[in-house]
Amino acid sequence: MSRVMEGGCACGHARYSVKVDDDDAYLCHCRMCQRATGGVSIAFKQVLKADVTWANGPAWYQSSDIARRPFCDRCGTPLGFEYPDSPKMDLTVGSFDDPSGFVPKHHFGAEAMHRDWIDTRGLPEMRSDTYAPLVQRWKDAGGPGPA
């Protein structure tokens, strides 16, 4: 069952809508993705390029000889990955307005996987919306608080 989903960057400048056919997603652990995002992995949803409509964006950079990546040139949010000669591309799961339905189905780039970061069950958990120093910073700034 296809549905249209929306997403974009942290500042709201780069926005997209995309037809999504399923909830399958994956984690990429390759060194290129680690360096491009500053994280130990990145969650991606693969889509057809023809199904993506961009509004206000994005900027693109050539991340290697074979690939390029969309990002917001105002706030820096990584938005995806593509091989220019492929009909498909990946959008970052975290950039979707509601990423809650996506389910990781496989790992890619496993040669660079940091396994200690995969299963973090059992580690202490803290909520940002109840962490007093952060909540106070938002109040002092007159903002709505952590989202």
C-alpha positions as CSV (number, residue, x, y, z in Angstrom):
1,M,0.0,0.0,0.0
2,S,1.6,3.2,-1.2
3,R,1.4,6.4,0.8
4,V,2.9,9.9,0.5
5,M,5.2,10.9,3.3
6,E,6.9,14.2,4.0
7,G,10.1,15.2,5.5
8,G,12.9,17.7,5.6
9,C,15.8,19.3,7.5
10,A,16.1,20.6,11.0
11,C,15.5,24.3,10.1
12,G,12.6,23.5,7.7
13,H,14.2,25.0,4.6
14,A,14.7,21.8,2.6
15,R,11.5,19.8,2.3
16,Y,10.4,16.8,0.3
17,S,7.4,14.5,-0.2
18,V,7.8,11.0,-1.4
19,K,5.7,8.0,-2.3
20,V,6.6,5.1,0.0
21,D,5.5,1.5,-0.8
22,D,6.6,-0.2,2.4
23,D,8.1,0.3,5.9
24,D,11.4,-1.4,5.1
25,A,14.6,0.6,6.0
26,Y,18.2,-0.3,6.6
27,L,21.3,0.8,8.6
28,C,24.4,1.7,6.7
29,H,27.7,1.5,8.6
30,C,30.2,2.2,5.8
31,R,33.0,4.6,6.5
32,M,31.7,7.0,3.9
33,C,28.3,7.3,5.7
34,Q,30.0,7.5,9.1
35,R,32.1,10.5,7.9
36,A,29.2,12.1,6.0
37,T,27.0,12.1,9.1
38,G,29.4,12.1,12.0
39,G,27.6,9.0,13.4
40,V,28.4,5.3,13.7
41,S,25.7,4.5,11.3
42,I,22.8,6.1,9.4
43,A,19.3,4.8,8.9
44,F,18.1,5.0,5.3
45,K,14.8,4.4,3.4
46,Q,15.3,3.5,-0.3
47,V,12.9,5.1,-2.7
48,L,12.6,5.8,-6.4
49,K,14.0,9.2,-7.4
50,A,10.9,9.7,-9.6
51,D,8.7,9.4,-6.5
52,V,10.6,12.3,-4.6
53,T,9.4,15.9,-5.0
54,W,11.7,18.5,-3.5
55,A,10.6,21.9,-2.2
56,N,13.2,24.5,-1.3
57,G,16.1,22.4,-1.6
58,P,18.3,20.6,-1.3
59,A,21.9,21.4,-2.0
60,W,24.0,18.4,-3.2
61,Y,27.7,17.5,-2.8
62,Q,29.8,14.9,-4.5
63,S,30.7,12.6,-1.5
64,S,32.9,10.2,-3.7
65,D,33.7,9.5,-7.3
66,I,30.5,7.4,-7.5
67,A,28.0,9.0,-5.2
68,R,26.4,12.3,-4.1
69,R,24.4,13.4,-1.1
70,P,21.6,15.9,-0.6
71,F,21.7,18.2,2.4
72,C,20.3,21.5,3.7
73,D,22.8,24.3,2.9
74,R,21.3,26.4,5.8
75,C,21.4,24.0,8.7
76,G,23.6,21.1,7.4
77,T,21.1,18.3,7.9
78,P,22.0,15.2,5.9
79,L,19.0,14.2,3.8
80,G,20.2,11.2,1.8
81,F,22.4,9.4,-0.7
82,E,22.4,8.5,-4.3
83,Y,24.3,7.0,-7.2
84,P,23.6,9.5,-10.0
85,D,23.1,6.6,-12.5
86,S,20.6,4.7,-10.4
87,P,16.8,5.2,-10.5
88,K,16.8,4.8,-6.7
89,M,18.1,6.9,-3.9
90,D,18.1,6.7,-0.1
91,L,16.5,9.3,2.2
92,T,17.6,9.5,5.8
93,V,14.9,8.0,8.1
94,G,15.4,10.7,10.7
95,S,14.5,13.4,8.2
96,F,11.0,12.1,7.7
97,D,8.3,14.0,9.7
98,D,7.1,10.8,11.2
99,P,9.8,8.0,10.9
100,S,8.1,5.8,13.6
101,G,6.7,3.2,11.2
102,F,10.0,2.3,9.5
103,V,11.6,-1.0,10.4
104,P,15.3,-1.9,9.9
105,K,15.5,-4.9,7.7
106,H,19.3,-5.2,7.1
107,H,22.7,-3.8,7.7
108,F,25.0,-2.5,5.0
109,G,28.7,-1.7,5.2
110,A,29.1,-4.3,7.9
111,E,32.9,-4.2,7.6
112,A,32.9,-0.9,9.4
113,M,30.1,-1.7,11.9
114,H,30.7,-0.7,15.5
115,R,28.9,-3.6,17.2
116,D,28.9,-2.0,20.7
117,W,26.6,0.7,19.3
118,I,24.0,-1.7,17.8
119,D,22.4,-3.2,20.9
120,T,22.3,-0.6,23.6
121,R,19.5,-2.1,25.6
122,G,20.3,-2.0,29.3
123,L,22.1,1.3,29.2
124,P,20.6,4.0,31.4
125,E,18.0,6.1,29.5
126,M,17.3,9.8,29.9
127,R,14.4,11.8,28.4
128,S,15.2,15.2,27.0
129,D,11.8,16.6,27.9
130,T,12.3,16.0,31.6
131,Y,16.1,16.8,31.8
132,A,15.9,20.0,33.9
133,P,19.0,21.8,32.6
134,L,17.8,21.4,29.0
135,V,14.2,22.3,29.8
136,Q,15.5,25.4,31.6
137,R,17.6,26.4,28.6
138,W,14.6,26.2,26.4
139,K,12.5,28.3,28.8
140,D,15.3,30.9,29.0
141,A,15.4,31.1,25.3
142,G,11.6,31.5,25.0
143,G,11.4,28.4,22.9
144,P,8.9,25.5,22.9
145,G,11.2,23.0,24.4
146,P,12.7,19.8,23.1
147,A,10.7,18.1,20.4
